């Protein structure tokens, strides 16, 4: 009777599309009954033995409720399959007819479904082929359903369900990585090269456990990107390395010699001028023809630009892999320490230990070192492990002190301060005033040198910047309240209780900023930064209204110094002292039609920034 009831119950709640479908779901409910009994065993009060689960009307309902969510995942995948009958047949074949102690229907279904998404050899035949586009469409449609199943709790580590989970997750990660790579590089138009590179990526990730939260998997991704960027340069231009060996930087206005080595136009021209008689290639020492042109070729320039575009695609792919898989992974795993250190090496452009003769051994030439990329990685790292990032940065700055002076330390410091300041700005509006007030109080201790930690000093800089930006908003609100208060004297409106509370909080915040500037030797710099924020956000005319507020008298000295320079009053507030120097130099250049007069002032500003 229970078997007949189960048959009718499945028809009622599931609506199977075939007898095979009915059998698979019925067996799944019975297996769920066994799994439920194993998780919550009951002892017979008379025999003192385990009670074996029996199929009954009540147990059918209980088992269905126990496996209902997993059955929904199975149903969703089956209904969205391109061939439900074929998928169901493979599931039934893999499950067999043997009784099981756990319900694995959804696991087997997902495993079979994901295996159908594995790109067949025919997919690599051409990007324009229907098969490849069909595969990408299949993966996109499967993504929400597969990842929904992967987000289900996996609380049986030694079970067959767990084994299937690991197998499916590994295969799906490989599929998603290849899909991301294809989508990021599809716009380049070189379909045969992109597909060949995608195939190599699949082979790179062909291992038992692909886990983007580990250093081993991400190193494989790095090696692949290095190799494919070199292959791209070799196919489009000729040489694998497009760095000019004369200046050591990526080629600008490329000139290709007969030996296929590429140099910057300016570098090779100066090199050839230094050669008194015969000229030789700086790389291979082959003699250059006497009539060798040093003009940049449009064809070579176009090919080099294509290589640069491909490298940018590689960088964007790498960034999405890190943000999507290394730091998300459905919230189930966090990146291991070795991976965090590897990513910090990309942020600081430094490895430990440093190779002799190399100040910045940054050998991952497929990952762009632009500040926006490094800032993106650092923000992810700060959200993940604050203390580990701090320790690595301390190690980095300690090493910088033992080396020659360079702008590298300043670059990393600037990126770090901006990222740390952004983390404060992400605070909710309701608690922003409280966070800003706390930041201003702690910034003074960190910046006064009470801590010998370089990183703590940078944190103090970030806290003071965030706090002063929030103070600029509070000062503007204070000015607006004074203006409304004057207008409301006629009407007699005294303000609501909420407005009075808000005003009191703003006063506390402004007083905290005053105490910070009083305690610092760089008082004028902090005040100037605050005035810049007010001018940039609310206009330069707002600065004139500050003199009328008695409580803001601590701003008066710096404000008076700025306003005393009538010629450059407004722009000086925004830019500072370099503005009049550069402005006057540009004026002299326009009057004399001599561009050389700009060189000294530009060199001075560059050296000042580096210092």
VENLIN-V373391 format. One record per backbone hydrogen bond with DSSP energy under -1.0 kcal/mol. CO is the residue of the C=O (numbers start at 1). NH is the residue of the N-H. If there is no record, write none. Layout:
{{CO	NH} {CO	NH}}
This chain:
{{1	5} {2	6} {3	7} {4	8} {5	9} {6	10} {7	11} {8	12} {9	13} {10	14} {10	15} {18	22} {19	23} {20	24} {21	25} {22	26} {23	27} {24	28} {25	29} {26	30} {27	31} {28	32} {29	33} {30	34} {31	35} {32	36} {33	37} {34	38} {35	39} {36	40} {42	51} {44	48} {49	44} {56	60} {57	61} {58	62} {59	63} {60	64} {61	65} {62	66} {63	67} {67	71} {68	72} {69	73} {70	74} {71	75} {72	76} {73	77} {74	78} {75	79} {76	80} {83	87} {84	88} {85	89} {86	90} {87	91} {88	92} {89	93} {90	94} {91	95} {92	96} {104	108} {105	109} {106	110} {107	111} {108	112} {109	113} {110	114} {111	115} {112	116} {120	123} {122	125} {126	129} {129	133} {130	134} {131	135} {132	136} {133	137} {134	138} {135	139} {136	140} {137	141} {138	142} {139	143} {142	146} {143	147} {144	148} {145	149} {146	150} {147	151} {149	152} {156	159} {159	163} {160	164} {161	165} {162	166} {163	167} {164	168} {165	169} {166	170} {167	171} {168	172} {169	173} {170	174} {171	175} {172	176} {173	177} {174	178} {175	179} {176	180} {177	181} {178	182} {179	183} {180	184} {181	185} {182	186} {185	188} {186	189} {189	191} {190	194} {191	195} {192	196} {193	197} {194	198} {195	199} {196	200} {197	201} {198	202} {199	203} {200	204} {201	205} {203	206} {205	207} {211	214} {213	336} {214	218} {215	219} {216	220} {217	221} {218	222} {219	223} {220	224} {221	225} {222	226} {223	227} {224	228} {225	229} {226	230} {227	231} {228	232} {229	233} {230	234} {231	235} {232	236} {233	237} {233	238} {242	251} {244	248} {249	244} {252	265} {254	297} {255	263} {257	260} {261	257} {263	255} {264	268} {265	269} {266	270} {267	271} {268	272} {269	273} {270	274} {279	288} {281	285} {286	281} {289	292} {297	301} {298	302} {299	303} {300	304} {301	305} {302	306} {303	307} {304	308} {305	309} {306	310} {307	311} {308	312} {309	313} {310	314} {311	315} {312	316} {313	317} {314	318} {315	319} {316	320} {317	321} {318	322} {319	323} {320	324} {321	325} {321	326} {322	327} {324	329} {328	331} {329	332} {336	340} {337	341} {338	342} {339	343} {340	344} {341	345} {343	347} {344	348} {345	349} {345	350} {355	358} {360	362} {361	363} {363	365} {364	367} {370	374} {371	375} {372	376} {373	377} {374	378} {375	379} {376	380} {377	381} {378	382} {379	383} {380	384} {381	385} {385	389} {386	390} {387	391} {388	392} {389	393} {390	394} {391	395} {392	396} {393	397} {394	398} {395	399} {396	400} {397	401} {400	403} {407	411} {408	412} {409	413} {410	414} {411	415} {412	416} {413	417} {414	418} {415	419} {416	420} {417	421} {418	422} {419	423} {420	424} {421	425} {422	426} {424	427} {431	435} {432	436} {433	437} {434	438} {435	439} {436	440} {437	441} {438	442} {439	443} {442	446} {443	447} {444	448} {445	450} {453	457} {454	458} {455	459} {456	460} {457	461} {458	462} {459	463} {460	464} {461	465} {462	466} {463	467} {464	468} {465	469} {466	470} {467	471} {468	472} {469	473} {470	474} {471	475} {472	476} {473	477} {474	478} {475	479} {476	480} {477	481} {478	482} {479	483} {480	484} {481	485} {482	486} {483	487} {484	488} {488	492} {488	493} {496	500} {497	501} {498	502} {499	503} {500	504} {501	505} {502	506} {503	507} {504	508} {505	509} {506	510} {507	511} {508	512} {509	513} {510	514} {511	515} {512	516} {513	517} {514	518} {515	519} {522	526} {523	527} {524	528} {525	529} {526	530} {527	531} {528	532} {529	533} {530	534} {531	535} {532	536} {533	537} {534	538} {535	539} {539	542} {540	543} {542	545} {543	546} {546	549} {549	552} {550	553} {552	555} {553	556} {555	559} {556	560} {557	561} {558	562} {559	563} {560	564} {562	565} {564	566} {568	572} {569	573} {570	574} {571	575} {572	576} {576	579} {578	582} {579	583} {580	584} {581	585} {582	586} {583	587} {584	588} {585	589} {586	590} {587	591} {588	592} {589	593} {595	598} {596	599} {598	602} {599	603} {600	604} {601	605} {602	606} {603	607} {604	608} {605	609} {606	610} {607	611}}
